Amino acid sequence: MRKYALFFDIDGTLVSFNTHQIPPSTILALTQAKANGHKVFIATGRPPLIITNLGAIEHLIDGYVTINGALCFIGDEVVRCREIAPDEVHVVVGDALDNDYGLIVIGENDMAVLDPHGDVNRIFGQELAVENLGQAKPLDIVLQQRILQLTAFFTADYEQGLMPRIPGCISGRWHPAFTDITAQDADKGKGILAMAAHLGLDPHCTMAFGDGGNDTSMIKTAGIGVAMGNALDALKQEADYTTTSVDDNGIRNALRHFHLV
C-alpha cells in the first residue's frame, strides 16, 4: 500500500461546526490510518495559540501547517515562517482603526484583538468556540513581533477595495464575515510542499482535506484533494473527490474510498 501524508483543515473538516467536536468516526479512522503507516498533519488558518480543539487526536499528529501556511512546524522545529511586510501590516491596522472593524493581529508569539463591535467575540468565541481569546496582548506589544496573519472582519466587497493597497499579501476567506490575510508566499498549498520537502516525501503522495476558500491552494496542490460534503461549491469543483460532510463521517468515508483504512 502506498503511504500518504494526510493534511487536514480543522474547522468544518475535522471539527464539526455544529458540535465543536471531532466525530468519533474521524478519530477511529485517523487511528487506523496511522496504524497503516500514513502520516497525519494539520493544515489550518488558526495560529497555534488557538488550536485547542484537537485533544482527541493530538497524539496522532506528525506536524502542523498553521496560519494558512505562514508557520509550519514539527514539534519544536520550525519548517517555514513567512511574515507580512511591516508597511503592509500598518496599512491594514490603520485601516481597521480608521474604519472601525474587527481585526486579529497574529504575531509569531502572540496575538492582539481589535473588536469594536463584538464581531470577533461573537464569531470566534461563540460560533466557532475558539478558546484563548482572553490571552490576547496589547496591539503595541504584538506589533513589535513579526506579523504572520491579519484576520479582518469585513465583507468580500470591502476586501476587493483594500487588497490592492497591500500587493504583497493574499486573502483566504473561509467565512462570510472575515478573511485571513497573509504574505503572498503563504498559503496551505505552499505549506504542504514545504513539509513534504523537509520530510523527503513525494508531493504526489500527499492528500488534503478541506471545506473552505482558504483550503483551495492545498486541494489543488496535494496529490489528491478531497472536499468535504459541507464544502463551498467552488472548492468541490477544484477537488479530485468530494466526500460526505464532517457530521456524516466524511473523513472516514474518504479514507475508505481511497483504501487507506
C-alpha positions as MATLAB code, in Angstrom:
seq = 'MRKYALFFDIDGTLVSFNTHQIPPSTILALTQAKANGHKVFIATGRPPLIITNLGAIEHLIDGYVTINGALCFIGDEVVRCREIAPDEVHVVVGDALDNDYGLIVIGENDMAVLDPHGDVNRIFGQELAVENLGQAKPLDIVLQQRILQLTAFFTADYEQGLMPRIPGCISGRWHPAFTDITAQDADKGKGILAMAAHLGLDPHCTMAFGDGGNDTSMIKTAGIGVAMGNALDALKQEADYTTTSVDDNGIRNALRHFHLV';
ca = [
       0.000    0.000    0.000;
       1.313    3.489   -0.904;
       1.892    5.577    2.223;
       0.335    9.043    2.265;
       0.888   12.248    4.186;
      -2.635   13.375    5.098;
      -3.286   17.101    5.662;
      -6.495   18.128    7.418;
      -8.149   21.503    7.843;
      -9.717   21.888   11.295;
     -12.966   23.867   11.255;
     -15.624   22.190    9.157;
     -13.307   19.313    8.242;
     -12.011   17.635   11.379;
     -14.219   19.564   13.784;
     -17.974   19.963   13.337;
     -19.399   23.479   13.232;
     -22.457   22.040   14.994;
     -20.903   20.132   17.898;
     -17.435   21.768   18.005;
     -16.090   18.224   18.408;
     -14.206   15.723   16.245;
     -16.689   12.984   15.274;
     -15.903    9.546   16.766;
     -15.719    8.039   13.266;
     -12.960   10.526   12.370;
     -10.943    9.677   15.482;
     -11.181    5.969   14.704;
     -10.321    6.451   11.021;
      -7.233    8.540   11.797;
      -6.122    5.983   14.365;
      -6.425    3.265   11.725;
      -4.625    5.387    9.113;
      -1.686    5.896   11.460;
      -1.585    2.187   12.232;
      -1.437    1.562    8.468;
       1.676    3.722    8.163;
       0.225    7.016    6.930;
       1.228   10.376    8.439;
      -1.274   12.860    9.861;
      -0.791   16.620    9.602;
      -2.920   19.641   10.444;
      -3.363   22.403    7.830;
      -5.301   25.277    9.377;
      -5.815   29.001    9.291;
      -5.632   29.043   13.074;
      -2.452   30.161   14.839;
      -1.038   27.690   17.387;
      -2.399   29.711   20.316;
      -5.999   28.922   19.395;
      -5.584   25.325   18.242;
      -7.326   23.977   21.333;
      -9.861   21.516   19.924;
      -7.678   18.612   18.781;
      -7.084   16.872   22.094;
      -8.724   13.643   20.942;
      -6.219   13.188   18.097;
      -3.208   15.200   19.295;
      -1.159   12.042   19.853;
      -1.640   11.101   16.184;
      -0.389   14.383   14.665;
       3.007   14.397   12.930;
       3.225   18.122   12.208;
       1.368   21.372   11.663;
       0.763   23.786    8.798;
      -0.731   26.762   10.652;
      -1.747   30.346    9.926;
      -2.645   29.315    6.362;
       0.893   28.119    5.676;
       2.711   31.083    7.211;
       4.022   28.951   10.087;
       4.814   25.252    9.653;
       6.444   23.163   12.347;
       7.146   19.671   13.604;
       7.480   19.560   17.365;
       9.782   22.466   18.285;
      11.325   22.660   14.805;
      10.087   25.464   12.564;
       9.965   24.298    8.951;
       8.621   27.500    7.396;
       7.800   31.032    8.554;
       6.547   33.845    6.303;
       5.822   37.336    7.611;
       3.770   40.185    6.199;
       5.845   43.236    5.263;
       5.671   45.769    8.131;
       4.451   48.600    5.904;
       1.517   46.465    4.737;
       0.729   45.460    8.317;
       0.427   49.143    9.161;
      -1.864   49.752    6.194;
      -4.350   47.146    7.438;
      -4.081   48.050   11.128;
      -4.512   51.734   10.294;
      -7.491   50.991    8.070;
      -9.126   48.908   10.812;
      -8.665   51.691   13.355;
      -9.889   54.370   10.925;
     -12.908   52.389    9.727;
     -13.818   50.702   12.995;
     -13.841   46.987   12.099;
     -12.614   43.952   13.961;
      -9.078   42.680   13.419;
      -6.985   39.866   14.866;
      -3.265   40.564   14.542;
      -1.239   37.344   14.684;
       2.406   37.756   15.660;
       4.969   34.981   15.747;
       4.435   34.612   19.504;
       1.272   36.498   20.480;
      -1.918   37.963   19.081;
      -3.832   41.211   19.535;
      -7.588   41.605   19.092;
      -9.421   44.740   17.969;
     -13.135   44.149   18.471;
     -15.036   47.457   18.397;
     -18.439   45.883   17.656;
     -18.064   42.450   19.245;
     -17.750   40.605   15.926;
     -14.601   38.734   16.947;
     -16.158   37.502   20.166;
     -19.470   36.634   18.501;
     -17.978   34.623   15.653;
     -14.745   33.263   17.100;
     -15.766   32.991   20.733;
     -19.373   31.842   20.307;
     -19.945   30.495   16.783;
     -16.550   28.773   16.388;
     -15.974   28.112   20.124;
     -12.413   29.435   19.900;
     -10.638   29.435   23.243;
      -7.725   31.583   24.449;
      -9.001   34.874   23.022;
      -8.561   36.162   26.551;
      -4.808   35.670   26.189;
      -4.569   38.441   23.603;
      -1.840   41.031   24.221;
      -1.922   44.795   23.628;
      -1.572   45.804   19.991;
       1.653   47.768   20.510;
       3.318   44.706   22.054;
       2.306   42.379   19.204;
       3.369   44.884   16.527;
       6.939   44.568   17.803;
       6.918   40.962   16.539;
       6.913   39.621   13.007;
       3.267   39.592   11.884;
       2.173   36.398   10.154;
      -1.553   36.977    9.640;
      -4.248   39.645    9.840;
      -7.798   38.345   10.242;
     -10.036   41.201    9.152;
     -13.774   41.341    9.827;
     -15.141   42.958    6.704;
     -17.200   41.924    3.693;
     -15.909   40.474    0.442;
     -16.797   43.746   -1.295;
     -14.702   45.746    1.180;
     -11.867   43.254    0.730;
     -11.736   43.977   -3.019;
     -11.063   47.619   -2.248;
      -8.378   47.014    0.362;
      -6.255   44.247   -1.196;
      -4.766   46.433   -4.000;
      -3.252   48.578   -1.217;
      -1.293   45.587    0.101;
       0.083   43.917   -3.064;
       2.458   41.706   -1.101;
      -0.458   39.907    0.543;
      -3.155   37.405   -0.360;
      -6.573   36.837    1.161;
      -8.128   33.499    2.112;
     -11.800   33.758    3.045;
     -13.481   30.766    4.696;
     -16.284   32.647    6.448;
     -18.538   35.391    5.043;
     -17.766   37.710    7.962;
     -13.964   37.745    7.815;
     -10.887   36.856    5.814;
      -7.340   35.760    6.647;
      -4.654   37.985    5.124;
      -1.146   36.524    4.803;
       2.003   37.212    2.796;
       1.858   36.257   -0.890;
       4.214   33.353   -0.222;
       1.999   31.874    2.493;
      -0.862   29.528    1.726;
      -1.733   25.989    2.714;
      -0.553   24.559   -0.603;
       2.932   26.022   -0.178;
       2.893   24.794    3.408;
       2.232   21.238    2.249;
       5.075   21.406   -0.266;
       7.446   22.772    2.399;
       6.557   19.972    4.801;
       6.919   17.338    2.090;
      10.334   18.676    1.067;
      11.501   18.845    4.663;
      10.494   15.241    5.297;
      11.606   13.910    1.928;
       8.062   12.978    0.932;
       6.825   12.701   -2.634;
       4.237   15.508   -3.134;
       2.203   13.053   -5.203;
       1.768   11.048   -2.001;
       0.021   13.877   -0.180;
      -3.725   14.082    0.384;
      -5.512   17.236    1.566;
      -8.974   17.560    3.129;
     -10.839   20.864    3.413;
     -14.106   22.773    3.191;
     -13.371   26.496    2.882;
     -11.929   29.048    0.498;
      -8.574   29.088    2.280;
      -8.267   25.354    1.507;
      -8.249   25.888   -2.268;
      -4.463   26.061   -2.623;
      -3.852   22.797   -0.791;
      -6.709   20.981   -2.533;
      -5.114   21.950   -5.860;
      -1.524   21.277   -4.729;
      -1.861   17.925   -2.992;
      -1.556   14.685   -4.891;
      -5.219   14.099   -4.032;
      -7.560   16.887   -2.959;
     -10.688   15.950   -1.012;
     -13.562   18.366   -0.417;
     -15.970   17.761    2.426;
     -19.664   17.405    1.639;
     -20.238   20.670    3.508;
     -17.533   22.460    1.466;
     -18.048   25.525   -0.687;
     -19.173   24.626   -4.207;
     -16.105   26.372   -5.638;
     -13.829   24.114   -3.585;
     -15.678   20.994   -4.685;
     -15.020   21.975   -8.294;
     -11.261   22.005   -7.581;
     -11.224   18.709   -5.679;
     -10.385   15.283   -7.015;
     -13.054   13.781   -4.793;
     -15.959   15.035   -2.673;
     -16.827   13.041    0.422;
     -19.785   13.391    2.794;
     -19.996   16.158    5.397;
     -17.984   16.373    8.591;
     -21.114   15.360   10.527;
     -21.791   12.421    8.193;
     -18.492   10.533    8.638;
     -16.811   12.435    5.807;
     -13.208   11.736    6.802;
     -13.831    8.050    7.422;
     -15.699    7.651    4.151;
     -12.937    9.343    2.141;
     -10.170    7.285    3.715;
     -12.175    4.141    2.992;
     -12.780    5.269   -0.582;
      -9.024    5.549   -1.163;
      -8.370    2.263    0.712;
      -6.206    3.931    3.369;
      -8.221    2.324    6.191;
];
